[in-house]
Amino acid sequence: MNLPTVNSDQEDGQAPDASITTDSVASMIEWLRGRGKILIVCHDNPDPDSISAAVALRHLILMKTGQDAVLSYGGVIGRSENRQMVDLLEITLVPICELNLSQFPVVCVVDTQPDAGNNSLPPGQPVHLVIDHHPPKKDYEDVYWVDIRENYGASATILYEYLNDQNVSINTKLATSLFYAIKSETQDLGREWSKADREAYLKLLPLSNNQILYNIIHPQVSRNYFSTFATALKNARVYGEMLVFNLQKVENPDLVAELADFLLRQQGVNYVLGMGWFNKTQILSMRSLNPEAKLGLVIQEMVAGIGTAGGHGMVAGGQVRDIAEDEQAQQDLEKLLIGRMFPALNLARIPGEPLI
């Protein structure tokens, strides 16, 4: 049985496709029953949405079939909030490099897609379930279950609906995980949210542990965290309504996205491009205040031929691999991306000036 890819052309909050119903979710669960070990893969350097969606899918499968699943990821869990989330909610994730993938007859990916460039599955690895809210990278005719809802603000919302549809109870820790995922992914329903996200957010809030949420949102951080902020401010340049910063080498790749969100608050800035070198890879993050920015397409145009990328209208990210750490290589790449960013955003090129 090969279910069709879900379309997302419907109104916000509505079921994206008649093919994804309570009965079809039940059929997916029955397809999984008795197939052996299950692997659920998050995207690299997983964020709360990817982690929470993986946890929820594992819970659904366990409650309905009695089968457990292994949750895995590539890269690192670097951001302090994400480490707090994993620790306080007792979430077990295994680095994918420690696994023998041939031992898993079933492989699922959440908040990412095969060949998206942001997960550590090897090329050609069979994948059986894809659940995501990013635009599809290709036609997944060879995948059993594909549920891609571009109009949803979080993958966690999709899994929340699965749990509700199948009458699976949501305990406090799972509710806290799902709520925090939607909260962080949509910036408290202020960015790229749908009616479905709002409904899940409001239903999950009273089920969540407020003290754990507070501790996740307000973690203590290292001195290096503050020095990275200083680097971003020192290196940031403003090109009219665009701001570009380069963190150079970073110990935590999540800081690129965090600083992009932070610097988008600069008055007069509508677009931010952040860069940071981590483990031979240039991590890229883009943010915009413009709901029509189509940053997912913009960043793909910017890295064409040199890297991989994707995203939504106001949020996007990418990777350029095998980049040397030396200063000249960093400058050359930054110059190339800035040169491509102006035409990709249909903006006239102007000289940059230091932020501070």
N, C-alpha and C positions, 0 to 999 in steps of 0.2 A: 504493500500500500504506500503510495507516494502522494501526500497531501500537497495541494497547490500552495505557492508562495502567497502570503497574506498581502493584500493591497491596503493602502492607507489613504485613499482619496475621500473617505467619508468625513462627516462633520466630527469635530473634536468630541471625544468622550463616547462616541458610538462604537459598537462592535465593528472592527475594521473590515471584516469579511464574513460572509455567512458560513464559510467553511470552518471557521474557528468557533465552535459551539461547545456547550457542555458535553454533548455526545462525542464530538471529535477529540476533545481533550481526554475524555475517558478512553477513547480508542488508542490514543497515543500512549496512555499509561498501560493499557493492556498489551500493546506492542512491546513495551519494555519488559513486561513480566517474564521472568525466567531466562533472560538473555545473558545473564552473567554479570561480570563486574562493569560498573558504569563510571565513567570519568566525566566530570563537569569542569570545563576550562574557562577561566576568566581572561580578560585581556591583560597584557603585560602591565606591570606596575598598577595593579587593580585599584579602582576607586570604590567608594561605598556602593554605588549602583551595581557594579559588576559583582562585588562580593555578596551583596544582599540577594541579588537574583540567583546566584549559585546556591546560596544557603536555602532559599525558598524552594528551588527546584529539587534539591536533595530531600528536603522535608516532605514535599509532595510525593515523591517517588517512594520514600520510606513508609509514609503513612498509608499509601494505597496498595503497595506491593510487598512491603516488608524488606525490600532490597535497599542496602545502603549505597552510597556513592562517594567517590573521592573527589574533593575539590582541589583544583590546581591552578597555578599561575606561573608566568614568566616574569623576569625582572625582580623588583623588590617592592615590598610594602613600605614606602618611605615616609609619607606624610604622617605627622604625629597623630592627627585625628584618626587616620585609618588604622594605625597601629593600636591606638586606644580602642577603637571599635572591635578589632579582632580579639584583643586581649579581654576586654570587659564583657563581651558577648560570647566568649569562649568558642570562637570559630576556628576550626582546624583547616588550614590550607597547606598543601604540599607543593614545593617547587617542582615544576614539570621536569626539570633536568634530573630529578631523583627517581623518576618513574620509567618503567618499561611499558611503552604505549601498546605494545602487542598483546599485553595481558588484559586489555579492555575491549570487549566486543562491542561496546556502545560508547561513543564519544559525543558529548554535548558541548556547545559553546554558548555562552550568555554574554550579552552586551558587547559582542564582537562577532565576526564572521570569518569563515575560511578564507585564507589568502588576503585578509584585510591589511596585513602588515603590522598589526599591533598585538598579535598574539604569538606564542612560541610553538605552535603546532608545526611540525615539519611539513614541507610541501608534499602534497599527495596523500596526506593522512586522511583516511575516511572519517567523515563526520555525519552523525545521524540526526541530531537535533540542533537547530539554530533558533535562538530567541534573542531579539535585539530591537532597538529603536533607532538605529542609524540607517541611512539609505543603503539599499542592497548593492553589493559590489559586483554581482554577476547573477546569472540564472542558476539556481541551485536545484536543478532537476534530479540530481543524484542524491539529494538529501531527503530523508524520510519526512521530517517535520520541520517546516520553516514558518516561523511567526515573526515577521518584521513589521513593526508599526512605527513608521516615521513620524507620525503626528503625536506620539506619546512622548512625554518629557523624560520618562525613566523606564528602563527595563524592569525595575522592581514593581512597577504598576502592573505590568503584564502578568508577572508571577503572582501578585496579590489577587488578580482576577481569577487565575487558575485555581488558587487555593479556595477562594469563595465559591467558584463554580462547582468544585468537587467536595464542598462541605468539609474541608480539612481545617481543624482548629489551628489558631495562630497563638502561640504562647507569647509571653512577655518579651523574651529576648528576640524572637523572630519579628514581632511587631516593631520593636525598637530598631532593629536592623532595617526593615523595610521603610519605616517612617524616616529614619535618618538619610537613607538613600534618596528618597523622593525630595526631602528637604534640601539636601546638598546639590542634587542634580538640577533642580529647578530654581535654586536660590529662593527657597520659601515661596514657591509658586509665583515668582516674579519673572522667570525666564523660561520661555519655550515649554509651557505647561499646557495640559489639556484638561477637559472636564473629568476625564478618568483619573488623572493624577490628583486633582483636587479632591475627588471623592475618596480615593485611597488615603490621601494625607489626613483628611478629617476623620475617617474611620479608624485609622491606626493610632492617631495621637492619644486618645484615652486608654489605649491598650499598652502604650509604651511606658518604659521606666524613666521618669524625668531626671532622676539623679544620674543614671548612666548616660543619658543624653547630654546633660550638662558637662559631665566629665569627658565625654568624647569631644564635645565642641570646644572645650577650654583646656587642652592638654598643656603641660609644661614642655618647653622646647629648649634645645641646646643653644649655646652661644653662637655656634656656626649658623644657626637659623637667622639670627639678627645680622651677622656679617654678610649673608647672602642678600638680604634686603638692601644692605648698604651698597653691595656690588651692583644690584639692579638699578638703584637710584643714580649711582655714579656713571654707569654705562648707558643709561637710557637717553635716547634722542627723540625729539619731537619733529615730525614732518607735517606741519599743519594739523589735520585731524587724526594723524597716525602717530603712534608711539612704538618704538622698537627698543628692546633691551636684550642684552646678551649676558648671561650669568657665567659664561666660560665653563669651567669644570664644576659639576655639582655632585654632591654625595647622595642627593635625593632628587630623582627626576620629577617628582610631583611638585617641586618648588617652582618649576617653570610655569605650570598652570596657575598655581596659587598667586604668583607675582603678576601674572597677566590679569587676573581678576582684580588684584589690588591696584594696579596702575591704570586700569580702565576708569578709575575714579578721578583721574586728572581732568581738570576743567578744560573743555574744548576738545578733548580726545574722544573719538568715536570708534577707533580701531587700535588694537594692540597686537603686536607680534613679539612673542618671547622665545628665546633660544637658550639652550643649556647642553653642555657636552657630558654624556654619561655612558661609560662602558663602550667606547668607540662609536657611539651613536649620538647624533645631534637631535635632541628632543625639541619639538616645535609646538607652540601653543598660540592660538589666536582667539581673540575675544572682540565683540562689537556690541554697541548699544543700539545698532540699527537692526530691527527685526527682519528687514529685507536684505541683509548683507550676503546671505548664501555663502558663509565662510567655508563650508565643506567643499564647495566647488572651487572657491578662491584658492584655498590652500593646495588642492590637488593640482591646479594650474601652476602654482608656484614651485611645486616639487617635481613636476613632470620630468621624467628622465633621470632624476637623481634620488628619489625617495618615494615613500608611500604616505598617504594622508586621508583624512575623512572628517566628517562632522555634520553639524546642523547649520542653521541659519546664523546663529549668534555665537556659536562655540565650535571650535575645530582643533585638531591636533595632527601632528605628523612626525615622521622619523626620517632622517637621512643617515644611513649606516656607513660604517667604515670611514669615518671622518677623523683625520689626525687631530691630536690634542693641541698641536702647536698653534701659536697665536696667529700666524699668517693664514693657515688653513681656516681658522675661525673667521677671520676678517673677510677672506675671499667668499666664503659661503654666505656670510651676513650681507655682503655687498650684492651678491647674486640674488638673494631672496628679496632684498629691498627693491632692487631693480625690477623684479617680476611682480612685486606686490602692487605697485602703482597702476599698471595696466589691468591687472586682475581685478582691482577695485574700481576701475574707470576713473581714476583720480590723476590730476596733473602732477608731475613730479616737481617737488620744491626742495630746496636745501634743508637739511636737518639742523637742529640746534639742541644743545644739552638741556636736559630737564632741570638740572640744578647747577 
